[in-house]
């Protein structure tokens, strides 16, 4: 079928095998047992000399492969995205199947079923298959064109923003940063010698200003992380510390490997020009979040709850008892700094008032699985759009539950935007959210990463700029 309801069967299978081998050793006895009448005594075994094995000389392991040369040209995808907006029109009010590949055969169940009126963004050349003309809907999949109609009034471009800074990678070893304005003018950095897309820095490797790019240890000769200045080309090594989380004012939270995670000083922070790392006074963890004014951080302390710690050494704890499997995998703070969004790998999503300690919960079907540092995405995938609107990304929640979930704290209303391949989700400013989608379109292969904008107030979502981790200004 080209449109209509769909079903999905998820079959998970696991198998394991173990082989246990035993060996018996023969010993000697002081006296042999008496031989029974009529029996013949067994002959004594004859010892056979065995040749000693010739040892294999040790050889050093092969040298690590040499780094590839940087790409000869710039990454071509930066700047505004050009795509064709359409809305689903099946003619009978039914939904439109969105497929992994163009056509009806050679694939499993549809990827999703887009409701009548859904806004889609068609990109690239069409493909003919099974008597239909197909085009790829960005962030979604392949659709039959005859069940769509143009949507010329859809929001496009950079919205309220004048420019964006984004990141792209090549060859798995090199990255480039570029600033683009809404008119299409692009200014690119030189190629950077690491994969910024998977550098392990959150909410993205780009600092809030877009000027600096942080990376972990990407070279065996490095003692720790490094911060690149895209304006000057300078690189500042972090004296063995590893970058963890960018914050306001381009402050950077770091992990200090010289001490254990649970020890005071296990985490610290630095700021431009990144010459000094200052440890936090109390315990912190990797899922910390900056206060919006940059005056301190909120972190999760197992068996205690949330801990607010200022850069001047002040601290307070908000008690919160949850089972270990519901400890937050991601933690973000509201624009006012008074509430925290806690998204665990399983269990309900929680919003905690940092002043009163009250908790608001959003139930999730099991199993819950949120992408993030331990889930396959390089950036944070939960955020605040404004003081009343939170968002997080879901996978494995069943039909209709996967994608970006936007929830209103005042009304309790939730809406799901069914984008699956989401690499990060952050506030863009002006009440909008921004996220990166990395598409794979069958024979077309992997499409360029694109930064999207989403307006929770109107429900509009559109591809705005090429590159990952768009920082909007």
FENHUPE-V76530 format. One record per pair of residues at least 12 apart in sequence whose ideal C-beta (glycine too) atoms are under 10 Angstrom apart, sorted by sequence separation. I is the first residue (numbers start at 0). J is the second residue. D is the distance in whole Angstrom. If there is no record, write none. Layout:
i: [I	I]
j: [J	J]
d: [D	D]
This chain:
i: [96	97	98	121	122	123	131	132	133	164	165	175	176	200	201	213	214	224	225	240	241	242	254	255	266	267	286	287	295	296	304	305	327	329	330	338	339	347	348	349	369	379	380	391	392	402	403	404	422	423	436	437	450	451	452	96	97	98	121	122	128	130	131	132	134	164	165	175	176	191	200	212	213	214	223	224	240	241	253	254	264	265	266	267	283	285	286	294	295	296	303	304	305	327	328	329	338	339	347	348	379	380	390	391	400	402	403	421	422	423	435	436	449	450	451	95	96	97	120	121	122	123	129	131	163	164	165	174	175	176	198	199	200	212	213	222	223	224	237	239	240	241	252	253	264	265	283	284	285	294	295	296	303	304	305	327	328	329	337	338	339	346	347	348	380	390	391	401	402	403	421	422	435	436	449	450	94	96	97	119	120	121	122	126	128	131	163	164	175	176	198	199	200	211	212	221	222	223	224	238	239	240	241	252	253	263	264	266	268	283	284	294	295	303	304	326	327	328	329	337	338	347	348	389	390	391	400	402	403	420	421	422	434	435	436	449	450	95	96	97	119	120	121	122	125	162	163	173	174	175	198	199	210	211	212	221	222	223	224	225	226	237	239	240	251	252	253	262	263	264	265	266	267	279	282	283	284	294	295	300	303	304	325	327	328	337	338	346	347	376	389	390	399	401	402	403	416	418	420	421	434	435	449	450	94	95	96	119	120	162	163	173	174	195	197	198	199	210	211	212	222	223	224	225	237	238	239	240	251	252	263	264	265	266	279	281	282	283	284	288	290	293	294	295	300	303	304	326	327	328	333	336	337	338	341	346	388	389	400	401	402	418	419	420	433	434	448	449	450	452	94	95	118	119	120	121	162	163	172	173	174	195	197	199	210	211	221	222	223	224	237	239	250	251	263	264	265	266	282	290	295	302	325	326	335	336	337	345	374	376	388	389	399	401	403	416	418	420	433	434	447	448	449	450	451	25	93	94	95	117	119	120	125	161	162	172	173	174	176	193	195	198	210	211	223	224	238	250	251	262	263	264	265	266	268	279	281	282	287	290	294	295	300	324	325	326	327	329	333	338	340	341	342	346	348	375	387	388	389	396	398	402	419	420	432	433	434	447	448	450	452	94	95	97	119	121	160	161	162	165	167	170	172	173	174	175	193	194	197	206	209	210	214	216	249	250	251	253	258	262	263	265	290	297	299	301	319	321	323	324	325	326	333	343	345	347	371	374	387	388	418	431	432	433	447	448	449	450	93	94	119	121	160	161	169	172	173	174	191	193	208	209	210	216	249	250	255	261	266	268	282	287	302	322	324	325	327	330	332	338	340	342	345	346	348	370	371	382	384	387	388	403	431	432	448	450	92	93	95	97	117	157	162	164	166	168	171	172	173	174	192	193	195	204	206	208	212	213	215	244	246	248	249	251	260	261	284	299	301	305	317	319	321	324	325	327	344	345	369	370	381	384	385	386	387	393	431	432	92	94	105	113	119	121	157	158	168	171	174	191	193	194	204	206	214	216	226	243	248	253	255	259	260	261	270	283	322	344	345	369	370	380	381	382	384	385	386	387	390	427	429	431	432	89	91	92	95	101	102	104	105	157	162	164	170	174	188	193	200	205	211	213	243	244	246	249	253	255	260	282	302	322	325	327	343	344	345	367	368	369	370	389	390	392	393	427	430	431	436	438	87	89	90	101	102	103	104	117	156	157	166	168	169	171	192	193	199	216	226	241	243	251	253	260	268	281	283	301	305	307	321	342	344	368	369	383	394	420	425	427	429	430	431	87	89	100	101	102	103	110	113	121	156	168	171	191	192	198	200	215	216	240	253	282	321	343	344	367	368	369	390	392	393	420	422	427	430	431	434	436	86	87	88	89	101	102	103	113	168	198	214	215	224	226	240	242	252	268	279	281	299	305	342	344	367	368	392	394	405	423	424	427	87	88	100	101	102	103	111	119	121	166	167	168	176	193	213	214	215	240	268	280	299	321	361	363	366	367	368	393	420	422	431	432	86	87	88	102	110	111	113	118	166	167	168	176	213	224	240	254	279	280	299	307	342	344	364	366	367	392	403	424	431	435	86	87	98	101	110	117	120	166	168	174	212	213	223	224	237	254	266	279	280	299	319	344	359	361	363	365	366	392	421	433	437	86	87	101	102	109	110	115	119	178	211	213	223	238	242	252	254	279	280	281	299	364	365	366	392	403	433	435	436	85	86	87	101	109	110	118	166	177	178	193	195	213	223	237	266	280	281	282	298	307	319	364	392	431	435	85	86	100	101	109	113	120	176	192	212	223	240	252	277	279	280	281	297	348	350	363	364	367	368	391	418	435	84	85	101	113	116	119	176	191	193	211	222	223	235	280	296	297	305	317	390	434	435	84	85	98	106	118	120	176	192	238	252	279	281	297	317	369	390	416	418	433	434	83	84	85	118	176	191	213	235	237	238	240	252	296	305	317	364	390	427	433	82	83	84	98	166	175	208	235	236	237	238	239	252	317	319	321	342	363	416	433	82	83	97	98	165	166	174	189	191	204	207	211	213	235	236	237	238	240	251	315	317	318	342	388	433	81	82	83	97	101	102	166	188	206	207	208	210	215	233	234	235	237	250	261	288	297	317	319	342	350	416	80	82	83	100	101	103	165	174	188	189	205	206	207	208	209	211	213	216	233	243	261	270	286	299	316	317	328	329	341	342	431	81	82	95	98	99	100	101	102	164	188	191	200	201	204	207	208	243	244	246	248	286	288	291	295	317	328	329	340	348	363	380	382	384	385	414	80	97	98	99	101	164	187	188	192	199	200	201	202	203	206	207	243	244	246	247	266	268	284	286	288	289	290	291	294	297	299	325	327	328	329	340	380	382	383	384	388	390	392	416	418	427	428	429	97	98	166	186	189	191	199	200	201	202	206	207	226	228	243	244	246	247	250	267	284	285	286	287	288	289	291	292	328	329	340	348	361	378	380	381	382	383	384	425	427	428	96	97	98	164	165	188	198	199	200	201	202	206	228	241	243	244	245	246	247	248	249	250	252	286	288	291	292	297	328	329	339	376	378	379	380	381	382	384	385	388	390	414	416	423	425	427	428	96	97	98	164	172	200	206	224	226	228	244	246	247	248	285	286	287	290	291	328	329	338	348	361	375	376	377	378	379	380	382	384	385	422	423	425	426	427	96	97	163	164	166	226	246	247	248	250	252	284	290	291	305	307	328	376	377	378	379	384	385	422	423	425	95	96	162	226	246	247	289	290	304	342	359	361	375	376	378	384	385	95	164	225	246	305	331	335	338	342	376	384	403	405	407	85	87	224	246	330	334	337	338	340	342	359	370	383	405	406	96	246	329	331	333	334	335	340	341	342	361	370	382	403	405	83	85	95	176	178	200	201	288	305	329	330	331	332	334	335	338	340	342	370	382	82	94	95	177	200	244	288	304	328	329	331	333	334	359	361	370	371	382	403	82	83	93	174	176	200	223	288	328	329	333	370	371	405	82	83	89	175	297	327	333	370	380	82	87	90	199	286	333	380	405	89	90	213	286	297	333	348	350	378	80	85	88	89	378	403	88	89	331	348	350	377	85	87	88	331	376	87	88	211	213	250	331	377	83	85	86	87	210	211	376	85	86	88	211	329	342	84	85	86	87	208	290	329	390	83	85	86	206	84	85	164	206	390	83	84	85	340	389	83	84	86	388	83	84	85	340	387	388	84	384	83	84	338	384	385	82	84	384	385	384	82	81	80	333	79	80	79	79	207	79	201	2	78	201	286	3	77	199	201	202	207	244	286	2	77	78	201	202	285	286	1	2	3	77	285	2	4	5	76	77	378	3	4	77	377	378	2	3	5	74	76	288	377	1	2	3	4	5	74	75	291	334	0	2	3	74	286	331	1	2	73	74	331	1	2	74	329	331	0	73	334	1	72	70	77	8	70	74	77	78	7	8	69	70	74	77	79	7	69	74	76	77	78	79	1	6	7	67	68	70	73	74	77	78	79	81	0	5	6	7	67	69	70	74	78	79	5	7	66	67	68	69	73	78	79	4	5	67	68	69	70	78	3	5	6	66	67	69	77	78	79	2	5	66	78	1	4	77	0	3	76	77	2	75	77	2	74	0	73	2	74	73	73	73	74	73	72	71	69	70	69	68	69	69	66	202	1	201	1	202	243	1	201	244	291	2	1	2	1	1	2	1	66	66	63	201	201	199	204	205	203	204	201	202	203	201	202	203	200	201	202	199	200	201	202	197	198	201	202	197	198	202	196	197	195	196	194	166	207	203	203	202	201	202	203	202	201	202	197	245	196	196	203	203	196	196	196	212	209	209	210	205	209	205	208	209	139	204	205	207	209	138	163	203	204	205	206	208	138	203	205	207	202	203	160	203	159	160	200	158	159	160	166	158	159	163	165	196	158	159	160	196	159	195	196	158	160	195	158	140	138	139	138	139	140	185	138	139	167	168	185	137	138	139	167	185	138	166	181	138	165	181	165	166	179	114	165	179	112	164	179	111	112	163	177	179	111	177	163	177	108	111	176	179	111	175	160	176	178	180	159	174	158	176	178	157	159	138	156	158	139	155	138	140	154	165	167	168	137	138	139	140	141	165	167	168	117	138	140	141	154	163	164	165	166	167	137	140	158	163	165	166	167	136	141	162	163	164	165	166	114	135	137	154	158	160	163	165	166	113	136	155	160	164	165	166	112	135	154	156	158	163	164	165	111	135	153	154	155	157	163	164	165	110	153	154	155	156	157	163	164	111	135	138	153	155	156	162	163	164	110	137	154	160	162	163	160	161	162	135	138	160	161	137	157	159	160	138	158	126	137	157	123	126	157	122	126	123	126	122	124	97	123	122	138	123	138	122	137	138	122	137	122	120	120	106	105	101	102	99	100	101	118	120	122	99	100	101	118	120	99	100	101	118	120	98	100	118	80	82	80	76	77	80	76	80	75	76	74	76	74	84	84	82	82	80	81	80	79	80	79	80	81	79	80	9	78	79	80	77	78	9	76	77	78	76	77	7	75	76	7	74	6	74	5	4]
j: [108	109	110	133	134	135	143	144	145	176	177	187	188	212	213	225	226	236	237	252	253	254	266	267	278	279	298	299	307	308	316	317	339	341	342	350	351	359	360	361	381	391	392	403	404	414	415	416	434	435	448	449	462	463	464	109	110	111	134	135	141	143	144	145	147	177	178	188	189	204	213	225	226	227	236	237	253	254	266	267	277	278	279	280	296	298	299	307	308	309	316	317	318	340	341	342	351	352	360	361	392	393	403	404	413	415	416	434	435	436	448	449	462	463	464	109	110	111	134	135	136	137	143	145	177	178	179	188	189	190	212	213	214	226	227	236	237	238	251	253	254	255	266	267	278	279	297	298	299	308	309	310	317	318	319	341	342	343	351	352	353	360	361	362	394	404	405	415	416	417	435	436	449	450	463	464	109	111	112	134	135	136	137	141	143	146	178	179	190	191	213	214	215	226	227	236	237	238	239	253	254	255	256	267	268	278	279	281	283	298	299	309	310	318	319	341	342	343	344	352	353	362	363	404	405	406	415	417	418	435	436	437	449	450	451	464	465	111	112	113	135	136	137	138	141	178	179	189	190	191	214	215	226	227	228	237	238	239	240	241	242	253	255	256	267	268	269	278	279	280	281	282	283	295	298	299	300	310	311	316	319	320	341	343	344	353	354	362	363	392	405	406	415	417	418	419	432	434	436	437	450	451	465	466	111	112	113	136	137	179	180	190	191	212	214	215	216	227	228	229	239	240	241	242	254	255	256	257	268	269	280	281	282	283	296	298	299	300	301	305	307	310	311	312	317	320	321	343	344	345	350	353	354	355	358	363	405	406	417	418	419	435	436	437	450	451	465	466	467	469	112	113	136	137	138	139	180	181	190	191	192	213	215	217	228	229	239	240	241	242	255	257	268	269	281	282	283	284	300	308	313	320	343	344	353	354	355	363	392	394	406	407	417	419	421	434	436	438	451	452	465	466	467	468	469	44	112	113	114	136	138	139	144	180	181	191	192	193	195	212	214	217	229	230	242	243	257	269	270	281	282	283	284	285	287	298	300	301	306	309	313	314	319	343	344	345	346	348	352	357	359	360	361	365	367	394	406	407	408	415	417	421	438	439	451	452	453	466	467	469	471	114	115	117	139	141	180	181	182	185	187	190	192	193	194	195	213	214	217	226	229	230	234	236	269	270	271	273	278	282	283	285	310	317	319	321	339	341	343	344	345	346	353	363	365	367	391	394	407	408	438	451	452	453	467	468	469	470	114	115	140	142	181	182	190	193	194	195	212	214	229	230	231	237	270	271	276	282	287	289	303	308	323	343	345	346	348	351	353	359	361	363	366	367	369	391	392	403	405	408	409	424	452	453	469	471	114	115	117	119	139	179	184	186	188	190	193	194	195	196	214	215	217	226	228	230	234	235	237	266	268	270	271	273	282	283	306	321	323	327	339	341	343	346	347	349	366	367	391	392	403	406	407	408	409	415	453	454	115	117	128	136	142	144	180	181	191	194	197	214	216	217	227	229	237	239	249	266	271	276	278	282	283	284	293	306	345	367	368	392	393	403	404	405	407	408	409	410	413	450	452	454	455	113	115	116	119	125	126	128	129	181	186	188	194	198	212	217	224	229	235	237	267	268	270	273	277	279	284	306	326	346	349	351	367	368	369	391	392	393	394	413	414	416	417	451	454	455	460	462	112	114	115	126	127	128	129	142	181	182	191	193	194	196	217	218	224	241	251	266	268	276	278	285	293	306	308	326	330	332	346	367	369	393	394	408	419	445	450	452	454	455	456	113	115	126	127	128	129	136	139	147	182	194	197	217	218	224	226	241	242	266	279	308	347	369	370	393	394	395	416	418	419	446	448	453	456	457	460	462	113	114	115	116	128	129	130	140	195	225	241	242	251	253	267	269	279	295	306	308	326	332	369	371	394	395	419	421	432	450	451	454	115	116	128	129	130	131	139	147	149	194	195	196	204	221	241	242	243	268	296	308	327	349	389	391	394	395	396	421	448	450	459	460	115	116	117	131	139	140	142	147	195	196	197	205	242	253	269	283	308	309	328	336	371	373	393	395	396	421	432	453	460	464	116	117	128	131	140	147	150	196	198	204	242	243	253	254	267	284	296	309	310	329	349	374	389	391	393	395	396	422	451	463	467	117	118	132	133	140	141	146	150	209	242	244	254	269	273	283	285	310	311	312	330	395	396	397	423	434	464	466	467	117	118	119	133	141	142	150	198	209	210	225	227	245	255	269	298	312	313	314	330	339	351	396	424	463	467	118	119	133	134	142	146	153	209	225	245	256	273	285	310	312	313	314	330	381	383	396	397	400	401	424	451	468	118	119	135	147	150	153	210	225	227	245	256	257	269	314	330	331	339	351	424	468	469	119	120	133	141	153	155	211	227	273	287	314	316	332	352	404	425	451	453	468	469	119	120	121	154	212	227	249	271	273	274	276	288	332	341	353	400	426	463	469	119	120	121	135	203	212	245	272	273	274	275	276	289	354	356	358	379	400	453	470	120	121	135	136	203	204	212	227	229	242	245	249	251	273	274	275	276	278	289	353	355	356	380	426	471	120	121	122	136	140	141	205	227	245	246	247	249	254	272	273	274	276	289	300	327	336	356	358	381	389	455	120	122	123	140	141	143	205	214	228	229	245	246	247	248	249	251	253	256	273	283	301	310	326	339	356	357	368	369	381	382	471	122	123	136	139	140	141	142	143	205	229	232	241	242	245	248	249	284	285	287	289	327	329	332	336	358	369	370	381	389	404	421	423	425	426	455	122	139	140	141	143	206	229	230	234	241	242	243	244	245	248	249	285	286	288	289	308	310	326	328	330	331	332	333	336	339	341	367	369	370	371	382	422	424	425	426	430	432	434	458	460	469	470	471	140	141	209	229	232	234	242	243	244	245	249	250	269	271	286	287	289	290	293	310	327	328	329	330	331	332	334	335	371	372	383	391	404	421	423	424	425	426	427	468	470	471	140	141	142	208	209	232	242	243	244	245	246	250	272	285	287	288	289	290	291	292	293	294	296	330	332	335	336	341	372	373	383	420	422	423	424	425	426	428	429	432	434	458	460	467	469	471	472	141	142	143	209	217	245	251	269	271	273	289	291	292	293	330	331	332	335	336	373	374	383	393	406	420	421	422	423	424	425	427	429	430	467	468	470	471	472	142	143	209	210	212	272	292	293	294	296	298	330	336	337	351	353	374	422	423	424	425	430	431	468	469	471	142	143	209	273	293	294	336	337	351	389	406	408	422	423	425	431	432	143	212	273	294	353	379	383	386	390	424	432	451	453	455	134	136	273	295	379	383	386	387	389	391	408	419	432	454	455	146	296	379	381	383	384	385	390	391	392	411	420	432	453	455	134	136	146	227	229	251	252	339	356	380	381	382	383	385	386	389	391	393	421	433	134	146	147	229	252	296	340	356	380	381	383	385	386	411	413	422	423	434	455	135	136	146	227	229	253	276	341	381	382	386	423	424	458	136	137	143	229	351	381	387	424	434	137	142	145	254	341	388	435	460	145	146	269	342	353	389	404	406	434	137	142	145	146	435	460	146	147	389	406	408	435	144	146	147	390	435	147	148	271	273	310	391	437	144	146	147	148	271	272	437	147	148	150	273	391	404	147	148	149	150	271	353	392	453	147	149	150	270	149	150	229	271	455	149	150	151	406	455	150	151	153	455	151	152	153	408	455	456	153	453	153	154	408	454	455	153	155	455	456	456	155	155	155	408	155	156	156	157	289	163	285	87	163	286	371	89	163	285	287	288	293	330	372	89	164	165	288	289	372	373	89	90	91	165	373	91	93	94	165	166	467	93	94	167	467	468	93	94	96	165	167	379	468	93	94	95	96	97	166	167	383	426	93	95	96	167	379	424	95	96	167	168	425	96	97	169	424	426	96	169	430	98	169	168	175	107	169	173	176	177	107	108	169	170	174	177	179	108	170	175	177	178	179	180	103	108	109	169	170	172	175	176	179	180	181	183	103	108	109	110	170	172	173	177	181	182	109	111	170	171	172	173	177	182	183	109	110	172	173	174	175	183	109	111	112	172	173	175	183	184	185	109	112	173	185	109	112	185	109	112	185	186	112	185	187	113	185	112	185	115	187	187	188	189	190	190	190	190	189	190	190	190	191	192	192	329	129	329	130	331	372	131	331	379	426	142	142	143	143	145	146	146	217	218	219	371	372	372	377	378	377	378	376	377	378	377	378	379	377	378	379	377	378	379	380	376	377	380	381	377	378	382	377	378	377	378	377	377	425	422	423	423	423	424	425	425	425	426	422	470	422	423	433	435	435	437	448	468	468	469	470	466	470	467	470	471	402	467	468	470	472	402	427	467	468	469	470	472	403	468	470	472	468	469	427	470	427	428	468	427	428	429	435	428	429	433	435	466	429	430	431	467	431	467	468	431	433	468	433	417	416	417	417	418	419	464	418	419	447	448	465	418	419	420	448	466	420	448	463	421	448	464	449	450	463	399	450	464	398	450	465	398	399	450	464	466	399	465	452	466	398	401	466	469	402	466	452	468	470	472	452	467	452	470	472	452	454	434	452	454	436	452	436	438	452	463	465	466	436	437	438	439	440	464	466	467	417	438	440	441	454	463	464	465	466	467	438	441	459	464	466	467	468	438	443	464	465	466	467	468	417	438	440	457	461	463	466	468	469	417	440	459	464	468	469	470	417	440	459	461	463	468	469	470	417	441	459	460	461	463	469	470	471	417	460	461	462	463	464	470	471	419	443	446	461	463	464	470	471	472	419	446	463	469	471	472	470	471	472	446	449	471	472	449	469	471	472	451	471	440	451	471	438	441	472	438	442	440	443	440	443	417	443	443	460	446	461	446	461	462	447	462	449	449	451	441	441	440	441	439	440	441	458	460	462	440	441	442	459	461	441	442	443	460	462	441	443	461	447	449	449	446	447	450	447	451	447	448	447	449	448	461	462	461	462	461	462	462	462	463	463	464	465	464	465	395	464	465	466	464	465	397	464	465	466	465	466	397	465	466	398	465	398	466	398	398]
d: [9	6	6	10	7	5	4	5	10	7	6	6	4	9	10	7	8	8	7	10	6	8	6	6	7	6	7	8	6	6	6	4	9	8	8	6	5	10	7	8	7	9	4	8	7	10	7	8	8	5	7	8	8	6	9	4	5	9	4	6	9	9	8	7	8	7	8	6	9	9	5	9	5	7	7	5	4	5	7	8	10	8	5	10	7	9	6	10	5	8	6	5	8	9	9	4	7	8	4	4	9	9	6	6	10	5	4	5	4	10	6	6	5	6	9	9	8	5	10	7	8	9	9	7	9	5	7	9	8	10	8	9	7	7	8	7	5	9	8	9	7	8	6	6	4	8	10	5	9	10	4	8	9	5	6	4	6	8	10	6	6	9	6	8	10	6	9	7	5	8	7	7	7	8	8	5	10	8	7	9	9	6	5	8	9	9	7	8	5	7	7	8	7	5	5	7	8	7	9	9	10	5	7	7	6	7	7	10	10	4	5	6	6	7	4	9	6	6	9	7	6	5	6	9	5	8	6	4	6	9	6	6	10	6	6	7	7	9	5	6	10	6	8	10	10	6	6	10	7	7	4	5	10	7	8	9	7	4	6	10	7	6	7	8	10	5	6	10	7	8	10	8	9	9	8	9	7	6	8	7	8	7	9	5	5	6	9	9	6	8	8	7	7	6	5	10	10	7	6	8	7	7	6	6	9	7	8	4	5	6	8	5	5	6	10	6	10	9	6	6	5	5	5	8	10	9	6	9	6	8	6	9	7	4	7	9	10	8	8	10	8	8	8	9	10	9	9	6	9	9	8	7	6	10	9	7	6	5	9	9	7	10	9	5	6	5	7	7	7	8	4	5	10	8	7	10	5	9	9	7	8	9	9	10	7	7	9	9	6	4	9	7	6	5	6	9	7	8	6	9	7	8	4	8	10	10	9	8	9	10	7	8	8	6	7	9	6	6	7	9	6	6	8	7	8	9	8	6	8	9	9	8	7	6	7	10	7	6	8	9	6	8	6	9	9	9	10	7	7	10	6	9	8	8	10	8	8	10	9	8	9	9	9	7	8	10	10	10	10	9	10	10	10	8	8	9	9	6	7	9	10	8	10	7	9	6	7	8	5	3	8	5	8	9	6	10	9	6	10	10	9	10	7	8	6	9	10	8	10	8	8	5	10	10	10	5	9	9	8	7	9	10	9	9	9	10	10	8	10	7	6	9	9	9	7	8	9	8	6	7	10	10	7	7	10	9	9	9	9	7	10	8	7	9	8	7	8	4	6	5	10	10	9	10	6	9	7	6	7	9	9	9	9	9	5	3	9	10	8	9	10	9	6	7	9	9	8	10	7	5	9	6	5	4	10	8	9	7	8	8	9	9	9	9	9	10	10	6	9	7	9	8	10	10	10	10	10	10	10	9	8	7	6	7	8	9	9	10	7	9	8	8	8	7	7	8	9	5	6	6	10	10	10	8	5	8	6	8	5	8	9	8	6	8	8	9	9	6	10	8	9	7	9	9	10	9	9	7	8	6	6	10	8	8	9	8	9	7	7	6	9	8	9	10	10	10	9	9	10	9	10	5	7	9	9	9	9	8	8	8	10	4	10	10	9	8	8	4	8	9	9	8	10	9	9	9	9	9	7	7	10	8	8	10	7	6	9	10	10	7	6	10	10	9	10	9	7	8	10	10	10	10	9	4	9	8	7	10	6	10	9	9	9	9	7	8	9	7	7	10	9	9	9	8	9	7	7	6	8	9	7	9	6	8	7	10	7	10	10	6	9	7	9	5	6	9	8	3	5	10	7	7	10	5	9	10	8	9	10	5	10	9	10	9	9	8	10	7	5	10	9	8	10	10	7	8	6	10	9	7	9	7	7	10	5	5	9	9	6	10	10	6	9	10	7	9	8	9	10	6	6	10	5	8	9	5	9	9	8	9	10	9	6	8	8	8	9	8	7	7	10	10	9	5	9	10	9	7	9	9	8	7	6	8	8	9	9	8	8	10	10	10	9	9	8	6	10	8	7	7	7	10	5	8	8	7	4	7	7	9	6	9	10	9	8	7	9	6	7	5	8	9	10	10	5	5	10	8	4	9	9	7	10	8	10	9	8	9	10	10	8	9	9	10	8	7	10	9	7	9	8	10	9	8	8	7	8	9	7	8	8	10	8	7	10	9	9	9	10	8	7	8	9	9	6	9	9	10	9	7	9	8	9	9	6	7	4	10	10	6	9	10	10	8	9	7	9	7	8	5	10	10	7	9	6	6	6	10	5	8	7	9	8	10	9	8	8	10	10	7	10	9	8	9	9	5	7	8	10	7	6	10	10	7	8	6	6	5	8	9	9	10	9	10	9	8	9	10	9	7	9	9	6	6	6	10	7	7	8	8	9	6	9	10	9	9	6	9	9	6	8	10	10	9	9	9	9	9	6	6	9	6	6	10	9	7	9	5	9	9	8	6	7	9	9	5	9	7	8	10	7	10	9	6	9	10	9	8	7	9	7	9	9	8	7	8	4	4	10	10	10	6	7	10	8	8	6	6	6	4	10	10	6	10	10	9	9	7	8	10	6	10	6	7	7	10	8	6	8	5	7	10	7	9	8	10	7	6	7	9	10	9	5	7	5	7	9	8	5	10	8	5	9	8	8	10	9	7	9	6	9	10	8	9	10	10	9	9	10	8	9	10	10	10	7	9	10	8	8	9	10	10	6	6	9	10	6	4	10	9	9	8	8	5	10	8	9	9	6	9	6	9	10	6	9	6	8	9	6	9	10	8	8	8	5	5	7	9	9	9	9	9	8	5	7	7	7	9	6	6	9	8	6	10	7	9	6	5	9	6	8	8	6	8	9	10	9	5	8	8	5	9	6	8	6	8	8	8	8	10	8	4	5	10	9	7	9	8	7	5	7	4	9	8	8	9	6	3	8	5	10	10	10	6	7	5	7	6	10	5	8	6	6	8	9	6	6	5	6	8	8	9	6	9	7	7	8	9	8	8	8	7	8	10	9	8	10	7	7	8	8	6	9	9	10	6	5	5	7	7	10	7	10	10	9	6	6	5	9	5	10	9	8	9	7	6	7	9	5	8	9	6	9	3	8	7	7	10	8	9	7	9	6	5	10	10	10	10	5	6	9	8	9	6	10	7	6	3	7	9	9	10	5	6	6	9	9	10	8	10	8	8	7	9	10	3	10	9	9	9	5	10	6	6	7	5	7	7	6	6	9	8	9	10	6	8	9	5	5	9	10	10	8	9	10	9	9	6	7	7	10	7	10	9	10	7	7	9	8	10	9	5	10	8	8	9	10	10	9	9	6	8	10	5	5	7	10	9	10	9	9	8	6	6	5	9	10	9	10	9	8	10	6	7	5	8	8	5	8	9	8	9	7	9	7	8	6	8	7	6	9	8	10	7	9	10	10	8	9	10	8	9	8	10	5	6	8	6	9	7	8	9	9	10	10	10	9	9	5	10	9	10	9	9	6	9	10	9	9	10	10	10	9	9	9	9	8	6	8	9	10	9	10	10	10	10	8	10	10	7	8	8	9	9	8	8	9	5	7	8	6	9	8	8	6	9	8	6	6	10	9	6	5	7	9	8	9	10	10	9	7	8	8	10	9	4	6	10	8	8	10	10	6	8	10	9	9	10	8	9	6	5	10	7	6	8	9	7	7	4	10	10	9	9	7	8	5	10	8	9	10	10	8	4	8	10	9	8	9	8	10	7	5	9	9	8	9	8	9	8	9	6	7	10	9	9	8	9	9	9	9	9	10	10	9	9	10	8	5	10	9	9	10	7	10	8	9	9	6	10	8	8	8	9	10	8	6	7	7	8	6	5	7	6	10	6	9	8	10	6	9	9	9	9	9	9	8	9	5	7	4	10	10	7	6	9	8	9	6	10	6	10	9	7	10	10	9	10	10	8	9	5	9	9	8	8	7	8	7	9	4	7	5	8	5	9	9	5	9	7	6	8	9	9	10	7	10	5	9	7	10	8	6	9	9	5	9	6	7	9	8	5	9	9	9	10	5	8	9	6	10	9	6	9	10	8	5	9	8	10	6	8	9	10	8	10	9	5	9	5	10	6	5	9	7	10	9	7	10	7	9	10	10	8	9	8	5	10	10	9	8	10	10	8	6	4	10	9	8	7	9	9	9	10	8	10	7	10	9	10	9	9	8	5	9	6	7	10	9	7	8	7	7	8	10	8	8	10	10	5	8	5	8	8	6	4	7	9	5	9	10	7	10	9	5	10	8	6	10	9	9	9	10	10	9	6	6	8	8	7	5	9	9	10	10	7	10	10	8	9	9	8	10	9	9	10	10	4	9	8	9	10	9	5	7	7	9	9	7	7	9	8	9	10	4	5	10	8	9	7	8	9	7	10	8	8	8	9	10	5	9	9	10	7	9	9	6	8	8	8	6	9	8	10	10	9	7	8	8	9	10	5	9	8	8	9	9	8	10	7	10	7	8	9	8	8	9	9	10	10	10	6	6	8	10	8	8	9	7	9	8	8	9	10	7	10	8	8	9	9	9	8	9	9	10	9	9	5	10	9	8	10	9	9	8	9	10	5	9	8	10	7	10	7	9	9	10	7	6	5	8	9	6	8	7	7	7	9	7	6	7	6	9	9	5	3	5	10	9	10	9	9	8	6	5	10	7	9	8	8	8	8	6	9	8	10	10	9	8	5	9	9	5	5	8	7	10	7	7	5	8	7	9	6	6	5	5	10	9	10	6	9	7	7	7	8	8	7	10	7	8	9	9	5	8	8	8	9	9	8	7	10	9	5	8	8	4	6	7	9	9	6	7	8	10	8	7	10	9	10	8	8	7	9	9	8	8	6	10	8	8	10	7	9	7	10	5	9	10	9	9	10	9	9	9	9	7	8	9	8	9	4	8	7	6	6	8	9	7	6	9	10	8	9	9	6	9	9	8	4	9	8	8	8	8	10	7	10	8	6	8	9	4	9	6	7	6	10	6	6	8	7	8	10	7	6	9	9	5	9	4	5	8	8	7	6	8	7	8	7	9]
